Amino acid sequence: MISKEDVKHVASLAKLKFSEEEIDEFTDKFSEVLAYVEKLNQIDTENIEPTYQVYDYNQKLREDTVKEGLQREEVLQNAIEEQYGYFKILKIVE
Protein backbone atom coordinates (compact mmCIF):
# COMPACT_ATOMS: atom_id res chain seq x y z
CA MET A 1 0.00 0.00 0.00
CA ILE A 2 1.31 3.42 -0.90
CA SER A 3 0.83 6.27 1.55
CA LYS A 4 -0.06 9.90 0.98
CA GLU A 5 3.44 10.80 2.19
CA ASP A 6 4.95 8.57 -0.52
CA VAL A 7 2.88 10.31 -3.18
CA LYS A 8 3.87 13.74 -1.82
CA HIS A 9 7.53 12.70 -1.77
CA VAL A 10 7.47 11.48 -5.39
CA ALA A 11 5.62 14.64 -6.44
CA SER A 12 8.25 16.81 -4.75
CA LEU A 13 11.05 14.88 -6.49
CA ALA A 14 9.31 15.53 -9.81
CA LYS A 15 8.70 19.16 -8.77
CA LEU A 16 4.93 18.74 -9.10
CA LYS A 17 2.33 20.39 -6.91
CA PHE A 18 -1.04 18.77 -6.25
CA SER A 19 -4.04 19.62 -4.12
CA GLU A 20 -4.99 17.33 -1.22
CA GLU A 21 -7.85 16.00 -3.33
CA GLU A 22 -5.45 15.08 -6.14
CA ILE A 23 -3.05 13.48 -3.65
CA ASP A 24 -5.90 11.29 -2.35
CA GLU A 25 -6.83 10.31 -5.91
CA PHE A 26 -3.22 9.46 -6.85
CA THR A 27 -2.79 7.45 -3.65
CA ASP A 28 -5.82 5.33 -4.56
CA LYS A 29 -4.72 4.91 -8.20
CA PHE A 30 -1.13 3.98 -7.27
CA SER A 31 -2.42 1.46 -4.73
CA GLU A 32 -4.55 -0.14 -7.47
CA VAL A 33 -1.55 -0.32 -9.80
CA LEU A 34 0.62 -1.92 -7.11
CA ALA A 35 -2.12 -4.43 -6.31
CA TYR A 36 -2.29 -5.38 -10.00
CA VAL A 37 1.49 -5.77 -10.19
CA GLU A 38 1.34 -8.03 -7.15
CA LYS A 39 -1.26 -10.15 -8.98
CA LEU A 40 1.10 -10.40 -11.96
CA ASN A 41 3.93 -11.49 -9.66
CA GLN A 42 1.83 -14.48 -8.57
CA ILE A 43 1.59 -15.90 -12.11
CA ASP A 44 3.69 -19.02 -12.68
CA THR A 45 6.03 -18.30 -15.60
CA GLU A 46 8.50 -21.11 -14.89
CA ASN A 47 8.07 -22.97 -18.21
CA ILE A 48 7.31 -19.95 -20.40
CA GLU A 49 9.95 -18.81 -22.86
CA PRO A 50 10.72 -15.09 -22.80
CA THR A 51 9.31 -13.04 -25.66
CA TYR A 52 12.01 -10.76 -26.95
CA GLN A 53 10.22 -9.69 -30.08
CA VAL A 54 6.58 -10.12 -31.00
CA TYR A 55 7.04 -10.07 -34.77
CA ASP A 56 9.48 -12.22 -36.68
CA TYR A 57 10.62 -9.23 -38.68
CA ASN A 58 14.13 -8.24 -39.63
CA GLN A 59 14.55 -4.60 -40.43
CA LYS A 60 16.38 -3.98 -43.63
CA LEU A 61 19.05 -1.40 -42.98
CA ARG A 62 20.45 0.91 -45.60
CA GLU A 63 24.08 0.88 -46.61
CA ASP A 64 26.14 3.10 -44.33
CA THR A 65 27.74 5.55 -46.73
CA VAL A 66 29.53 8.81 -46.07
CA LYS A 67 27.92 11.84 -47.72
CA GLU A 68 28.69 15.52 -47.77
CA GLY A 69 26.98 17.31 -44.88
CA LEU A 70 25.32 20.72 -44.84
CA GLN A 71 27.34 23.89 -44.52
CA ARG A 72 27.20 25.64 -41.13
CA GLU A 73 25.58 28.77 -42.59
CA GLU A 74 22.85 26.69 -44.20
CA VAL A 75 22.10 24.87 -40.94
CA LEU A 76 22.01 28.06 -38.86
CA GLN A 77 19.81 30.06 -41.24
CA ASN A 78 16.63 28.90 -39.44
CA ALA A 79 18.05 29.21 -35.91
CA ILE A 80 16.24 31.62 -33.62
CA GLU A 81 19.57 32.64 -32.10
CA GLU A 82 23.14 31.71 -32.84
CA GLN A 83 26.38 32.61 -31.17
CA TYR A 84 29.96 31.93 -32.27
CA GLY A 85 28.66 29.81 -35.17
CA TYR A 86 26.53 27.52 -32.96
CA PHE A 87 22.88 27.29 -31.90
CA LYS A 88 22.19 29.40 -28.81
CA ILE A 89 19.57 27.86 -26.54
CA LEU A 90 18.08 28.66 -23.16
CA LYS A 91 19.79 27.25 -20.08
CA ILE A 92 17.51 24.55 -18.69
CA VAL A 93 19.75 22.96 -16.03
CA GLU A 94 20.48 24.92 -12.92
N, C-alpha and C positions, 0 to 999 in steps of 0.2 A: 504494500500500500504506500502510495506517495503522499507526503504531507503538504500542507499549504506552505510551510517554510521551505520545503524542497523546491516547490514551484517558484516561490519568490526568489530563492537563491539562483536558480537557473535563469530566471528573467533578468536578474541584476547582472549576471555574467554576460548575457546577450544585450545588455543595456536597453531592456524593454520595460515599459511601465504599464501596469494593468490596474484596473479598479478591483476592489475586493470581490465584486460579483464575478468578474472575469477570472480572478484567481480561483474562486470556488468552482467555476465551470471547468477550467483547465485541470484542476486537481481531480475532478470526477473523470474527465476524458482520459487523462494519463493513467489513472487507476484501471480504467477499462482496457486500455492498451496493454498494460503490464499483465493484467489477468489473462488476456488473450495470448500473450507471449508465453506465459506459464503453461497454458493449455498446449501450445505448440511444442514446448519442451517435453511434454509427457508422451508424445507420439514416438512409437518404436520405429527407428530408421536404421536398425542394425544391418539388415540385408538389402538395403536400398542403395543402388549405385548413385554417386553424385552426378548431378546434371550441370555440366560446365557450359553447355551451349544448347539452346532449344532447337535451333535449326541446323541441319547438316549443310551448311553453306560456307563456301570458301570465297572470301572476297578477292576479286581480281585486282591486283595492285598495278599501277602504272609503272613504267620504266622510270627509274630515278636518273634524270638527266639534268645537267647544269645548264641554266639559261641566263641570259643577261637580265639583271634586275633593273628596277626603275631608278632614275636619277633622283638625288635628294631633293632638288627643287620641285620636281614633278610630284613627289610624295607629299611635300610640305605645303603645296599650293592650296589644299583644302583644310589645313590646320587652323583652328581658331586662334591659337597663339603658338609662336615658335621662338626659341631663344638659342643662340649659338649653333644654329643649324639642326636643332632637335625639337621634338614636340614639347611644349610646355604645358604641364597639367597641374591641377590643384593638388596640394598636399593632403593626403587622406589618412596618413598614419601619424599619430602624435608621439 
